[in-house]
Amino acid sequence: MSATKHMTYREAVREAIRDALGRDPRVFLMGEDVGHYGGCFAVSMGLLDEFGPERIRDTPLSESGFVGAGIGAAMGGMRPIVEIMTVNFSLLALDQIVNNAATLRHMSGGQFGVPLVIRMSTGGGKQVAAQHSHSLEGWYAHIPGIKVLAPATLEDARGMLWSALEDPDPVLIFEHVLLYNMEGDLAEDAGPVDIDRAAIRRAGKDISLITYGGSLLKTLAAADVLAGQGIEAEVIDLRTLRPLDEATIIESVRRTRRAVIVDEGWRSGSLSAEISARIMEGAFYELDAPVARVCSAEVPLPYPRHLEQAALPQPADIVAAAKALVGGDG
Amino acid sequence: MTTRENKPRLTRDHLLALLRRMLLIRHFEEKCAELYSAQKIHGFLHLYIGEEAVAVGCMEALGPDDAVVATYREHGQALARGIAPGPIMAEMYGKREGCSGGRGGSMHIFDAAARFYGGNAIVGGGLPLAVGLALADRMQGRNRVTACFFGEGAAAEGEFHESLNLAALWRLPVLFVCENNLYAMGSALALTEAQTDIHIKAASYNMNSRVVDGMDVIAVEAAAREAVAGLRAGDGPAFLECRTYRFRAHSMFDAQLYRDKAEVENWREKGPVVRFEKWLRDTGHLHDADLAKIEAEIEAEIEAAVAFAEAGSWEPVEELTRDVYAGSAGR
């Protein structure tokens, strides 16, 4: 077994960026405050000194402008990593992401691809209220032409970026704000990981808990509680939100015959709705109970801690939803 | 600065080539209108008639390695760039032999060999792409230029301002060409802009910016050559506001209730083709026989383009989802 290094998720992302910059001269990082400030979540701290202002490129507050420039640079032969501070700010760049990055290959008859990676933070829990806390990755997962990743572990934070950069199409990576300080041990030789399969983070036979990103730790905590009560929950980390690894989901649900989807996005018109529908399409006759969902309350995320926490999915909510399904089996 | 190298070459051959290119666009567009009425072309169709001098003049300043980003009114740019009329017409038809494989239609002409990056139909959406293409050239040490065409309507979009700022901030070799035809679809410039001199906005971003008579192909070529010389010398981006006019409707659905017929007629008299032809005749560069020969060649070229499109094939429905992602096959 190889040696390990203790680090945070933030450091794992930084290592991934540093590694990519070292591997490929076409790679550069561009975004608001990525250079002199060190990144709004300190992800790129120190990289400006190491790689210089051409490759650690501070941009004006022009999300549409610099995301579009990233698309153009990717078409021009570079491999840009564009950082957007939060998914809420990415809405200012929706035109470039949806109308250009996602369409150019198909619309040009396959002549122009956009090998671009866009990283952004997502999610609530830091009491920064309704314009910095939302989970809109499910929206992006609606769009053909882009891929959507949600690294929830140190291994994925370290390994998904290079795989995304090698992908010939635009890839969006969503980093949950509460994960940046997560600590753990990562293999010294940790490297690229696949970006097309879900992972079973905990095996179980009684129920499938399907989640991703910032909700993975909460779901694993809920699974621990359930185990103490005699319910063996399987926890699926989707990892890739588009394309969905439907095979892993369906295979798990066919075995456990019950499913709870845990998604920090809102329930209406959501990724959780999509997964639920796919389970109906692929495993309806194997189900012993209706699919359940634990999502954020349908409100703009409020500032005070007690209200914010009430709005977000919590382990107790997941436990309650799971027990309701298993109990329903009589 | 104007030097011997970036002055237009006023040889007879060059002048007749400019005329020929403008006439090719004019007649190609007239044919497109006819084919639209015959229901061979569908969807939106935006004709370049009246604005020919802008594309033809500007393209003279570009080399084969330079890039072009255009709008949904881009047939003129595509033809002036030298993309063959056949694949452009086949694209209008939606045929597989079209220059975007039929996927894009009239508004989305792409051609990798010509470094022609669309065909972008979101107003203002092409400008950031041009900035990125120029950034890639800069970072890879290539002395290339990216020309980005857009209408004056784009000046009201945030992406216009974001892109001009980025290009100037990073001193990137982008030639921004504003085709000011006075109407954003049906909204007159004065009804939509507080500052109607678009080049002044660009100058405020600390770049070379000037206005030129977009109905005068020689003036456009001269201005573009001068601007591109500056780009290649590392002066940062340049901005050309070309004052022009669209003789036809915005698209084939436009009843043109927003402008007087007299205004259109007045501009037609100042049209780029009629004016250039007259000047060529007055200066002894053009005779009836020359024009007849050019017109006959163009007619044959357009007939061949239509025949090419007619003979083209429809992409099998099984290939519907091909190229959504690299390597994605049909369903």
Contacts between the chains, C-beta under 8 A, distances in Angstrom:
chain1	res1	chain2	res2	distance
A	26	B	140	7.8
A	28	B	139	6.9
A	54	B	139	6.6
A	59	B	166	7.3
A	60	B	162	7.4
A	60	B	165	6.0
A	60	B	166	6.8
A	60	B	169	6.9
A	62	B	162	3.7
A	62	B	165	6.7
A	62	B	166	6.4
A	64	B	128	6.4
A	64	B	158	6.3
A	64	B	159	5.1
A	64	B	162	5.9
A	65	B	128	5.1
A	65	B	131	7.0
A	65	B	159	6.3
A	65	B	162	2.9
A	65	B	163	5.4
A	65	B	165	7.2
A	65	B	166	5.2
A	66	B	128	7.5
A	66	B	162	7.7
A	66	B	166	6.7
A	67	B	128	7.2
A	68	B	125	7.2
A	68	B	127	7.3
A	68	B	128	2.2
A	68	B	129	5.6
A	68	B	131	7.0
A	68	B	132	6.4
A	68	B	159	6.8
A	68	B	163	7.3
A	69	B	128	5.2
A	69	B	129	7.8
A	69	B	131	4.4
A	69	B	132	3.8
A	69	B	135	5.8
A	69	B	163	7.8
A	69	B	166	6.0
A	70	B	132	6.1
A	71	B	128	7.1
A	71	B	129	5.9
A	71	B	132	5.8
A	72	B	69	8.0
A	72	B	117	7.8
A	72	B	128	6.5
A	72	B	129	4.0
A	72	B	130	6.3
A	72	B	131	6.1
A	72	B	132	2.1
A	72	B	133	4.4
A	72	B	134	7.6
A	72	B	135	6.9
A	72	B	136	6.9
A	73	B	132	4.0
A	73	B	133	7.2
A	73	B	135	4.9
A	73	B	136	4.4
A	73	B	139	7.4
A	74	B	132	7.2
A	74	B	136	7.9
A	75	B	117	6.6
A	75	B	129	7.2
A	75	B	132	7.1
A	75	B	133	6.5
A	75	B	136	7.6
A	76	B	67	7.7
A	76	B	132	6.4
A	76	B	133	4.5
A	76	B	134	8.0
A	76	B	135	7.3
A	76	B	136	2.7
A	76	B	137	6.3
A	76	B	140	7.7
A	77	B	136	5.4
A	77	B	140	6.1
A	78	B	135	7.5
A	78	B	136	4.7
A	78	B	139	6.1
A	78	B	140	7.3
A	80	B	132	7.9
A	95	B	122	5.8
A	95	B	125	5.7
A	95	B	159	7.2
A	96	B	125	7.0
A	96	B	128	6.1
A	99	B	122	5.0
A	99	B	125	6.0
A	100	B	120	7.5
A	100	B	122	7.8
A	100	B	125	6.2
A	100	B	129	6.7
A	104	B	118	7.6
A	105	B	323	5.3
A	105	B	324	7.2
A	105	B	325	7.3
A	105	B	326	6.9
A	106	B	103	6.0
A	106	B	323	4.9
A	106	B	324	5.3
A	107	B	100	6.5
A	107	B	103	5.5
A	107	B	104	4.9
A	107	B	108	5.0
A	107	B	110	7.2
A	107	B	118	7.6
A	107	B	119	7.7
A	108	B	100	5.3
A	108	B	101	7.9
A	108	B	103	7.2
A	108	B	104	6.8
A	108	B	108	7.3
A	108	B	110	3.7
A	108	B	112	7.8
A	108	B	118	7.1
A	108	B	119	7.9
A	109	B	98	7.5
A	109	B	99	7.8
A	109	B	100	4.3
A	109	B	101	2.7
A	109	B	102	7.1
A	109	B	103	4.9
A	109	B	104	7.3
A	109	B	110	6.9
A	109	B	323	6.8
A	110	B	101	6.8
A	110	B	322	7.2
A	110	B	323	4.0
A	111	B	100	7.2
A	111	B	110	5.3
A	111	B	111	7.3
A	111	B	112	4.3
A	112	B	110	6.3
A	112	B	112	6.6
A	112	B	117	6.8
A	113	B	326	5.7
A	144	B	324	5.1
A	145	B	324	5.6
A	145	B	325	7.1
A	147	B	325	7.7
A	167	B	326	8.0
A	168	B	325	7.8
A	168	B	326	3.8
A	168	B	327	7.8
A	169	B	325	5.0
A	169	B	326	5.7
